[in-house]
Amino acid sequence: MTRPVPGLVLGVVAVLVAALLVAGPVPGATAAGTPTVTGVTPAGQDWANARLKVRWTRISGATYQVRWATSTARLSRAKAYVARTNAATSPTLSTRCVPWYAQVRAVRSGRVGPWSRARSVRFTRGTPAPPTIDVTTQTNPAAAQVRWTGTAYAARYRLDWSAAPYGAWAGFAHNYTPWLAAAARGTSVTVPANPAPKDRFLAPAYGNPVFAQLQYDNGCTQTPRLSTYFAAFPKPRDPGDGDLVSIGSYNLENTPHHGSESTKIANIADNIAARNLDVVALQEADAQSAADVIARLENAESQPGWDSFGVGAQQVIWRTSAWQAVAGTGSNLGRPGDGTAATPLPTPGIRLTPAVPEPGRQDVFVASIHLEDGARWDSGATPAERKRDAHLAAGILLDEIASANPDDVPVLAAGDFKGNFGGGSFPVSAGYCDENNGCVGEGQPTFVRAGYWDAQTAVEKVGIAFSTVNKHVAPQPEAATGVAGRPDFILARGAGGFTYYRNVVKTYGDASSAQQSDHNLLFARVMVPRLPETP
């Protein structure tokens, strides 16, 4: 009988042991020396990444396997993850809304122990606090960007946005970005690059923001939590190089005169003088109103040298140290009062040339505009009808400006263009009339679609949370969104961008009395590029 060779037997055993160490534990193999894991308990969570943590009683010399599932029945089919210590963090889990079950088993000397008792663990779901919204950092001229701080227990975020505050645009009230994960800290809304019909006035040139709310929740509720409403503008247009022109627009209200309303004239002139303006477009101001304002500027404000041109109740005034009128260029761009808002009121337009000529400096053509509201003659006029009238009147003015400005020098058009025609017997939302449903863009959109840029596209904007109409109320109510409606505008065509825009909310005099206008002074600084020098 042949005896086994001792050395050979020992070699075979050594090979088998080495193979087991390399291959890992034999599936299903257990040993009395590999005990059952006990003491499995929750050990926290990584909310942002949807991960749960557990720990258990340490077994000497063991590593571990951990598996996770949403029910005990599913544990047997769940993937096992290796843990080197007596604690583990789950992979990213598919939901934070239901309990999860964790099981652990030990592995020692190549043998696996039995699975522990399944332990229920779940995410702690607190109430997410309101995130802090940031709309000041904009890097894209064709998109409004929104950033926010992370908030505990928020599992996802999205924007509910519109072209009108509070979702007040019927048919375009709520537009949602996709839900973003808990780690997201920002998103953006792309706006149309160029103004065009049916764009809901969102192209950058209109100077309008995207209105939005941030929605957020823990991913387990049917109704998300909401931030306050806010407004976000795209990155401002680069003003470029050239010469800055400071222009104001001021509706004086009912053609005030020095004799009967000297305090009001003084307040108006004081307000203008404090802004260091080159040109001001006045509405509801006849020739005497302009003369009275100029007299106050020159005599009491130490600003000598103003001139004016006007027709009807609209005027243009300018400082002669900065600009001179080009002879023969003053004209009436409007029409005599004819009882319809579809034709413009008398509108002065005049070409001004720099008082100190320099190579490449350009003239400007300035118009002071006051559109009418069809409800003045027809109290039952709908927003669509009132918008149509303003659109027609603006179209006439555009044609007249082109005719009076044959050299196509840069145009500055400022004044009372009326607003979106909500209010009155109509809800505010009625003003946000969709062009797909019979409405047209009113005065300002008609100009913008003809190549004009709004001053609210400026790099710096001040006072935009308040309407440009104060209605003799002080203090003026502030729009919760941070951007209020406005009937008054400053527009430029053929110029560069605006560096600064301000709605002067705190005016001289008592805003609650009749001793100031019911409109605020607006002013802006716009860059007029220089022409290339000819050889």
C-alpha positions as CSV (number, residue, x, y, z in Angstrom):
1,M,0.0,0.0,0.0
2,T,1.4,3.4,-1.0
3,R,1.6,6.0,1.7
4,P,1.0,9.7,0.8
5,V,4.1,11.8,0.7
6,P,3.8,14.3,3.6
7,G,5.4,17.1,1.7
8,L,3.0,16.7,-1.2
9,V,0.0,16.8,1.1
10,L,1.1,19.9,2.8
11,G,1.7,21.6,-0.6
12,V,-1.7,20.8,-1.8
13,V,-3.3,22.2,1.4
14,A,-1.2,25.4,1.0
15,V,-2.4,25.9,-2.5
16,L,-6.0,25.4,-1.6
17,V,-5.7,27.9,1.3
18,A,-4.1,30.5,-1.0
19,A,-6.8,30.0,-3.6
20,L,-9.5,30.7,-1.0
21,L,-7.7,33.8,0.1
22,V,-7.5,35.1,-3.4
23,A,-11.0,34.1,-4.4
24,G,-12.7,35.5,-1.3
25,P,-15.3,33.8,0.8
26,V,-17.1,30.8,-0.6
27,P,-20.7,31.8,-1.3
28,G,-23.0,30.3,1.3
29,A,-20.1,29.0,3.3
30,T,-20.3,29.6,7.0
31,A,-18.1,28.7,10.0
32,A,-18.7,28.6,13.7
33,G,-15.9,31.2,14.0
34,T,-17.7,33.8,11.9
35,P,-20.5,35.1,14.2
36,T,-23.7,37.0,13.3
37,V,-23.3,40.8,13.2
38,T,-25.3,42.5,16.0
39,G,-26.0,46.0,17.0
40,V,-26.9,47.5,13.6
41,T,-28.0,51.0,14.2
42,P,-28.5,54.2,12.2
43,A,-25.5,56.5,12.1
44,G,-26.6,59.5,10.2
45,Q,-27.2,60.6,6.6
46,D,-25.7,62.5,3.7
47,W,-28.8,64.3,2.6
48,A,-27.4,66.0,-0.4
49,N,-26.2,62.8,-2.0
50,A,-29.1,60.6,-0.7
51,R,-27.0,58.3,1.4
52,L,-27.7,56.6,4.7
53,K,-25.2,55.5,7.3
54,V,-25.2,52.6,9.7
55,R,-22.8,51.1,12.3
56,W,-22.7,47.8,14.2
57,T,-20.8,46.0,16.9
58,R,-17.2,45.2,15.8
59,I,-16.1,41.6,15.3
60,S,-12.4,41.0,15.7
61,G,-10.5,40.2,12.5
62,A,-13.6,40.6,10.3
63,T,-14.5,42.6,7.3
64,Y,-18.1,43.0,6.3
65,Q,-20.7,43.0,3.6
66,V,-23.7,45.4,3.6
67,R,-26.8,45.4,1.5
68,W,-29.7,47.9,1.2
69,A,-33.3,47.6,0.0
70,T,-36.7,49.2,0.4
71,S,-38.2,46.0,1.8
72,T,-37.0,42.9,3.6
73,A,-38.1,40.8,0.7
74,R,-35.8,42.7,-1.7
75,L,-32.7,42.3,0.4
76,S,-32.0,38.9,-0.9
77,R,-31.6,40.4,-4.4
78,A,-29.7,43.4,-3.4
79,K,-26.0,44.0,-4.2
80,A,-23.6,43.5,-1.3
81,Y,-21.0,46.2,-0.7
82,V,-17.7,45.7,1.1
83,A,-17.0,47.5,4.4
84,R,-13.6,47.4,6.0
85,T,-14.7,48.8,9.4
86,N,-17.8,48.4,11.5
87,A,-19.6,51.3,9.8
88,A,-20.9,51.9,6.2
89,T,-22.5,54.5,4.0
90,S,-25.0,53.4,1.4
91,P,-24.6,54.1,-2.3
92,T,-26.8,57.0,-3.6
93,L,-30.3,55.7,-2.9
94,S,-33.3,56.1,-5.3
95,T,-35.6,57.8,-2.8
96,R,-35.5,59.6,0.5
97,C,-39.2,59.1,1.1
98,V,-39.6,55.5,2.4
99,P,-37.8,53.4,5.0
100,W,-34.8,51.5,3.9
101,Y,-33.5,48.2,5.3
102,A,-29.9,47.4,5.9
103,Q,-28.3,44.0,6.6
104,V,-24.7,43.2,7.5
105,R,-22.7,40.0,7.6
106,A,-19.1,39.4,8.7
107,V,-16.3,37.8,6.6
108,R,-13.5,36.2,8.5
109,S,-10.8,33.8,7.4
110,G,-12.5,33.5,4.0
111,R,-15.8,32.5,5.5
112,V,-19.0,34.5,5.6
113,G,-21.2,34.7,8.6
114,P,-25.0,34.8,8.5
115,W,-26.8,38.0,7.6
116,S,-27.8,40.2,10.6
117,R,-31.4,41.0,11.4
118,A,-32.7,43.5,8.9
119,R,-32.6,47.0,10.4
120,S,-35.0,49.7,9.3
121,V,-33.3,53.1,8.6
122,R,-34.7,56.2,7.1
123,F,-33.9,59.7,6.2
124,T,-34.6,62.5,8.6
125,R,-36.8,64.9,6.6
126,G,-36.9,68.3,8.2
127,T,-38.6,71.4,6.7
128,P,-36.3,73.0,4.2
129,A,-35.5,76.6,5.1
130,P,-35.9,79.3,2.4
131,P,-32.7,79.5,0.2
132,T,-31.0,82.8,-0.4
133,I,-31.5,83.9,-4.0
134,D,-28.8,85.7,-6.0
135,V,-29.6,87.3,-9.3
136,T,-26.8,89.9,-9.3
137,T,-24.2,87.7,-10.9
138,Q,-25.0,87.5,-14.6
139,T,-22.5,86.2,-17.2
140,N,-24.8,85.5,-20.2
141,P,-26.4,88.3,-22.3
142,A,-29.0,85.9,-23.6
143,A,-30.1,84.3,-20.4
144,A,-31.3,85.2,-16.9
145,Q,-29.3,83.3,-14.4
146,V,-30.5,82.5,-10.9
147,R,-28.3,81.1,-8.1
148,W,-29.2,80.1,-4.6
149,T,-27.7,78.8,-1.4
150,G,-28.2,75.2,-0.4
151,T,-30.7,74.5,2.3
152,A,-30.9,71.5,4.6
153,Y,-33.4,68.9,3.7
154,A,-34.1,70.2,0.2
155,A,-33.8,67.3,-2.3
156,R,-34.5,69.2,-5.5
157,Y,-35.0,72.7,-7.0
158,R,-36.6,74.2,-10.0
159,L,-37.8,77.6,-11.3
160,D,-41.3,78.6,-12.0
161,W,-40.9,81.5,-14.3
162,S,-42.9,83.9,-16.5
163,A,-42.6,87.1,-18.5
164,A,-45.0,88.8,-16.0
165,P,-44.9,89.0,-12.2
166,Y,-46.8,86.4,-10.1
167,G,-47.6,84.4,-13.3
168,A,-50.0,87.1,-14.4
169,W,-49.7,86.3,-18.1
170,A,-52.6,84.2,-19.2
171,G,-51.4,81.3,-21.3
172,F,-47.8,81.9,-20.2
173,A,-48.2,81.9,-16.4
174,H,-46.0,79.0,-15.3
175,N,-43.0,77.7,-17.1
176,Y,-40.8,75.2,-15.3
177,T,-37.2,74.3,-15.6
178,P,-36.4,70.6,-15.0
179,W,-36.0,69.5,-11.4
180,L,-32.4,69.7,-10.3
181,A,-30.7,67.6,-7.7
182,A,-30.0,68.7,-4.1
183,A,-26.4,69.7,-4.9
184,A,-27.6,72.2,-7.6
185,R,-26.9,75.8,-6.9
186,G,-28.2,77.6,-10.0
187,T,-30.0,77.5,-13.3
188,S,-30.9,79.9,-16.1
189,V,-33.7,80.9,-18.5
190,T,-32.7,81.5,-22.0
191,V,-34.4,84.6,-23.6
192,P,-34.9,85.4,-27.3
193,A,-31.8,87.0,-28.7
194,N,-33.7,89.6,-30.9
195,P,-37.0,91.4,-30.4
196,A,-39.8,89.9,-32.5
197,P,-43.6,89.5,-32.4
198,K,-44.8,87.0,-29.9
199,D,-41.6,87.1,-27.9
200,R,-43.5,88.3,-24.8
201,F,-41.0,91.2,-24.6
202,L,-38.3,89.0,-23.2
203,A,-35.5,89.8,-25.6
204,P,-32.7,91.8,-23.8
205,A,-33.4,95.1,-25.7
206,Y,-36.8,95.5,-23.9
207,G,-35.0,95.9,-20.6
208,N,-37.5,93.5,-18.9
209,P,-36.6,90.8,-16.4
210,V,-37.7,87.2,-16.1
211,F,-40.0,86.9,-13.1
212,A,-39.6,83.7,-11.1
213,Q,-40.1,81.7,-7.9
214,L,-37.7,79.0,-6.8
215,Q,-39.6,75.8,-5.9
216,Y,-37.9,73.3,-3.6
217,D,-38.9,70.4,-1.4
218,N,-37.6,67.2,0.1
219,G,-38.8,65.2,-2.8
220,C,-41.6,63.5,-0.8
221,T,-44.4,66.0,-1.0
222,Q,-46.9,66.8,-3.7
223,T,-46.7,70.6,-3.1
224,P,-43.3,72.2,-3.2
225,R,-42.2,75.0,-1.0
226,L,-41.9,78.4,-2.7
227,S,-39.5,81.3,-2.4
228,T,-40.7,84.8,-2.7
229,Y,-41.1,86.2,-6.2
230,F,-38.0,87.8,-7.7
231,A,-36.8,89.2,-11.0
232,A,-33.6,88.4,-13.0
233,F,-32.2,90.3,-15.9
234,P,-29.7,88.9,-18.4
235,K,-26.1,90.3,-18.4
236,P,-26.3,94.0,-19.3
237,R,-25.3,95.0,-22.8
238,D,-21.7,96.3,-23.1
239,P,-21.9,100.1,-23.4
240,G,-18.9,100.2,-25.7
241,D,-16.7,103.3,-26.2
242,G,-17.7,106.8,-27.2
243,D,-19.2,109.8,-25.5
244,L,-21.7,109.6,-22.6
245,V,-24.9,111.5,-23.0
246,S,-27.0,112.2,-19.8
247,I,-30.7,112.3,-20.7
248,G,-33.8,112.7,-18.6
249,S,-37.5,112.2,-19.0
250,Y,-40.1,114.1,-16.9
251,N,-43.8,114.2,-17.2
252,L,-44.6,117.4,-15.3
253,E,-48.4,116.8,-15.0
254,N,-50.9,119.3,-16.4
255,T,-48.5,121.9,-17.8
256,P,-47.5,123.7,-14.5
257,H,-46.5,127.4,-14.7
258,H,-44.4,129.4,-12.3
259,G,-47.1,132.0,-11.7
260,S,-49.7,129.5,-10.4
261,E,-47.5,126.7,-9.2
262,S,-44.2,128.2,-8.3
263,T,-43.4,125.6,-5.6
264,K,-44.1,122.8,-8.0
265,I,-41.9,124.4,-10.7
266,A,-39.1,124.9,-8.1
267,N,-39.3,121.3,-7.0
268,I,-39.2,120.0,-10.6
269,A,-36.2,122.3,-11.5
270,D,-34.4,121.3,-8.3
271,N,-34.8,117.6,-9.1
272,I,-33.4,118.1,-12.6
273,A,-30.5,120.2,-11.4
274,A,-29.4,117.6,-8.9
275,R,-28.9,115.0,-11.7
276,N,-26.4,117.0,-13.9
277,L,-28.3,116.3,-17.1
278,D,-27.5,117.3,-20.7
279,V,-30.9,116.9,-22.2
280,V,-34.4,116.5,-20.7
281,A,-37.6,115.4,-22.5
282,L,-40.6,117.0,-20.9
283,Q,-44.2,115.9,-21.2
284,E,-47.4,117.7,-20.2
285,A,-45.3,120.9,-20.4
286,D,-46.0,123.7,-22.8
287,A,-43.6,126.4,-23.8
288,Q,-44.3,128.5,-20.7
289,S,-43.7,125.5,-18.5
290,A,-40.3,124.9,-20.2
291,A,-39.4,128.6,-19.8
292,D,-40.3,128.6,-16.1
293,V,-38.2,125.5,-15.5
294,I,-35.3,126.9,-17.4
295,A,-35.6,130.2,-15.5
296,R,-35.4,128.3,-12.2
297,L,-32.4,126.3,-13.4
298,E,-30.5,129.3,-14.5
299,N,-31.4,131.7,-11.6
300,A,-31.7,129.5,-8.5
301,E,-29.6,126.4,-9.4
302,S,-26.6,128.1,-10.9
303,Q,-27.0,126.2,-14.2
304,P,-26.9,128.9,-16.8
305,G,-27.4,128.2,-20.5
306,W,-30.4,126.2,-21.3
307,D,-32.4,126.2,-24.5
308,S,-35.7,124.5,-25.6
309,F,-37.8,123.3,-28.5
310,G,-41.3,122.1,-28.2
311,V,-44.7,121.7,-29.8
312,G,-48.0,121.4,-27.9
313,A,-47.6,120.0,-24.4
314,Q,-44.2,118.3,-25.1
315,Q,-40.8,120.0,-24.9
316,V,-37.1,119.2,-25.2
317,I,-34.6,121.2,-23.1
318,W,-30.8,121.0,-23.2
319,R,-27.8,122.7,-21.8
320,T,-26.1,124.9,-24.4
321,S,-22.7,124.2,-22.9
322,A,-23.1,120.6,-24.0
323,W,-25.4,120.8,-27.1
324,Q,-26.5,123.2,-29.7
325,A,-29.6,122.9,-31.9
326,V,-29.0,122.2,-35.6
327,A,-30.8,125.0,-37.4
328,G,-34.0,124.0,-39.2
329,T,-34.2,120.5,-37.7
330,G,-37.0,121.0,-35.2
331,S,-40.2,119.5,-36.2
332,N,-43.5,118.1,-35.0
333,L,-43.5,114.4,-35.3
334,G,-47.1,114.0,-34.0
335,R,-50.5,115.1,-34.9
336,P,-53.0,117.7,-33.6
337,G,-55.4,116.3,-31.0
338,D,-57.9,114.3,-33.0
339,G,-59.8,112.4,-30.3
340,T,-58.1,109.0,-30.9
341,A,-55.1,107.3,-29.3
342,A,-54.2,105.7,-32.6
343,T,-52.4,108.9,-33.7
344,P,-49.6,110.5,-31.6
345,L,-50.0,113.8,-29.7
346,P,-47.8,116.7,-30.8
347,T,-44.3,115.4,-30.5
348,P,-41.1,117.6,-30.7
349,G,-38.1,116.2,-32.4
350,I,-34.8,118.1,-32.9
351,R,-31.2,117.3,-33.9
352,L,-28.6,118.5,-31.5
353,T,-24.9,118.8,-32.2
354,P,-22.0,118.8,-29.6
355,A,-21.2,122.3,-28.4
356,V,-17.6,121.4,-28.6
357,P,-17.0,119.5,-31.8
358,E,-14.4,116.8,-31.7
359,P,-13.3,114.3,-34.4
360,G,-15.9,111.5,-34.7
361,R,-18.4,112.9,-32.2
362,Q,-21.9,112.4,-33.4
363,D,-25.0,114.5,-33.4
364,V,-28.2,113.1,-31.7
365,F,-31.8,113.4,-32.6
366,V,-34.1,113.8,-29.5
367,A,-37.8,113.3,-29.3
368,S,-40.2,113.9,-26.4
369,I,-43.1,111.5,-26.6
370,H,-46.5,111.3,-25.0
371,L,-48.8,108.5,-26.2
372,E,-52.5,108.5,-25.3
373,D,-54.7,105.9,-23.7
374,G,-57.8,104.9,-25.7
375,A,-59.8,104.6,-22.5
376,R,-59.8,108.4,-22.4
377,W,-62.4,108.5,-25.0
378,D,-63.9,105.0,-24.6
379,S,-64.1,103.8,-21.0
380,G,-65.0,100.3,-22.2
381,A,-61.9,99.9,-24.4
382,T,-60.3,96.6,-23.8
383,P,-56.6,96.1,-23.1
384,A,-56.2,94.7,-26.6
385,E,-57.8,97.8,-28.2
386,R,-55.7,100.2,-26.1
387,K,-52.5,98.3,-27.0
388,R,-53.5,98.4,-30.7
389,D,-53.9,102.2,-30.5
390,A,-50.6,102.7,-28.8
391,H,-48.9,100.5,-31.4
392,L,-50.4,102.4,-34.3
393,A,-49.4,105.8,-32.8
394,A,-45.8,104.5,-32.1
395,G,-45.6,103.3,-35.7
396,I,-46.5,106.8,-37.0
397,L,-43.8,108.3,-34.8
398,L,-41.2,105.8,-36.0
399,D,-41.9,106.8,-39.6
400,E,-41.8,110.5,-38.7
401,I,-38.5,110.2,-36.9
402,A,-37.0,108.4,-39.9
403,S,-38.2,111.2,-42.2
404,A,-36.9,114.0,-39.9
405,N,-33.6,112.2,-39.4
406,P,-32.4,111.5,-42.9
407,D,-28.7,111.2,-41.8
408,D,-29.8,108.5,-39.4
409,V,-27.8,109.9,-36.4
410,P,-28.4,108.2,-33.1
411,V,-31.9,108.8,-31.7
412,L,-32.9,109.3,-28.1
413,A,-36.7,108.9,-27.6
414,A,-38.0,109.5,-24.1
415,G,-41.4,110.0,-22.5
416,D,-44.7,108.6,-21.4
417,F,-45.4,105.6,-23.6
418,K,-48.2,104.3,-21.4
419,G,-48.0,100.9,-19.8
420,N,-49.5,97.5,-20.3
421,F,-53.1,98.8,-19.8
422,G,-54.1,96.6,-16.9
423,G,-56.1,97.9,-14.0
424,G,-59.2,100.0,-14.0
425,S,-62.2,97.7,-14.6
426,F,-59.7,95.1,-15.7
427,P,-57.5,93.0,-13.5
428,V,-53.8,93.8,-13.5
429,S,-53.2,90.6,-15.4
430,A,-55.3,91.9,-18.3
431,G,-52.4,94.0,-19.4
432,Y,-50.3,90.9,-20.1
433,C,-52.2,90.1,-23.2
434,D,-50.7,87.4,-25.3
435,E,-50.0,88.3,-28.9
436,N,-51.2,84.9,-29.9
437,N,-54.7,86.0,-28.7
438,G,-55.2,89.2,-30.6
439,C,-53.0,91.6,-28.8
440,V,-50.1,93.6,-30.2
441,G,-47.1,95.1,-28.5
442,E,-47.9,98.7,-27.4
443,G,-45.7,101.7,-27.6
444,Q,-42.4,100.7,-26.1
445,P,-42.3,97.2,-27.7
446,T,-43.1,98.8,-31.1
447,F,-40.0,101.0,-30.7
448,V,-37.8,98.2,-29.4
449,R,-38.7,96.0,-32.4
450,A,-37.6,98.9,-34.6
451,G,-34.1,98.7,-33.2
452,Y,-34.3,100.7,-30.0
453,W,-32.8,99.7,-26.7
454,D,-34.4,100.5,-23.3
455,A,-32.5,102.3,-20.6
456,Q,-33.4,99.6,-18.1
457,T,-30.8,97.5,-19.9
458,A,-28.2,99.6,-18.1
459,V,-25.2,98.2,-16.3
460,E,-26.4,99.9,-13.1
461,K,-30.2,100.2,-12.4
462,V,-31.6,102.3,-9.5
463,G,-35.2,102.6,-8.3
464,I,-36.6,99.9,-10.5
465,A,-38.6,98.4,-7.7
466,F,-41.0,101.4,-7.9
467,S,-43.3,102.5,-10.6
468,T,-42.4,105.6,-12.6
469,V,-45.8,107.0,-11.6
470,N,-46.1,108.0,-7.9
471,K,-49.7,109.2,-8.0
472,H,-48.8,111.7,-5.2
473,V,-48.3,108.9,-2.8
474,A,-45.4,108.9,-0.4
475,P,-43.7,106.6,0.3
476,Q,-44.3,104.8,-2.9
477,P,-45.2,101.1,-2.7
478,E,-42.3,98.8,-3.6
479,A,-42.9,95.9,-5.9
480,A,-42.2,92.6,-4.0
481,T,-40.5,91.2,-7.1
482,G,-37.9,94.0,-7.1
483,V,-39.1,95.3,-10.5
484,A,-42.2,97.4,-10.9
485,G,-44.3,98.3,-13.9
486,R,-43.6,101.6,-15.8
487,P,-45.3,103.8,-18.4
488,D,-42.3,106.1,-18.8
489,F,-39.2,105.1,-20.8
490,I,-35.9,106.3,-22.2
491,L,-35.0,104.6,-25.5
492,A,-32.0,104.8,-27.8
493,R,-31.3,103.7,-31.3
494,G,-27.9,103.7,-33.1
495,A,-26.1,104.2,-29.7
496,G,-24.1,101.9,-27.6
497,G,-25.3,100.6,-24.3
498,F,-26.5,102.4,-21.2
499,T,-24.2,102.7,-18.3
500,Y,-26.7,103.9,-15.7
501,Y,-30.5,104.2,-15.3
502,R,-32.4,105.7,-12.4
503,N,-36.0,106.2,-11.5
504,V,-35.8,109.0,-9.0
505,V,-38.2,107.9,-6.4
506,K,-37.3,110.3,-3.6
507,T,-38.1,113.7,-5.2
508,Y,-37.9,117.2,-4.0
509,G,-41.0,118.5,-2.2
510,D,-43.7,116.5,-0.5
511,A,-44.7,113.5,-2.7
512,S,-48.1,113.4,-1.1
513,S,-49.0,116.9,-2.1
514,A,-49.7,118.5,-5.5
515,Q,-46.4,120.4,-5.3
516,Q,-44.6,117.9,-7.5
517,S,-45.5,115.8,-10.6
518,D,-47.3,112.5,-10.3
519,H,-44.5,111.0,-12.5
520,N,-41.0,110.5,-11.3
521,L,-38.0,111.9,-13.1
522,L,-36.1,109.3,-15.0
523,F,-32.6,109.7,-16.3
524,A,-29.9,107.6,-17.9
525,R,-26.4,107.8,-19.3
526,V,-26.0,106.3,-22.8
527,M,-22.8,105.8,-24.8
528,V,-22.8,107.4,-28.2
529,P,-20.0,105.8,-30.3
530,R,-17.7,108.0,-32.3
531,L,-17.5,107.7,-36.0
532,P,-14.2,106.5,-37.5
533,E,-12.0,109.4,-38.6
534,T,-11.8,109.9,-42.3
535,P,-8.3,110.2,-43.8
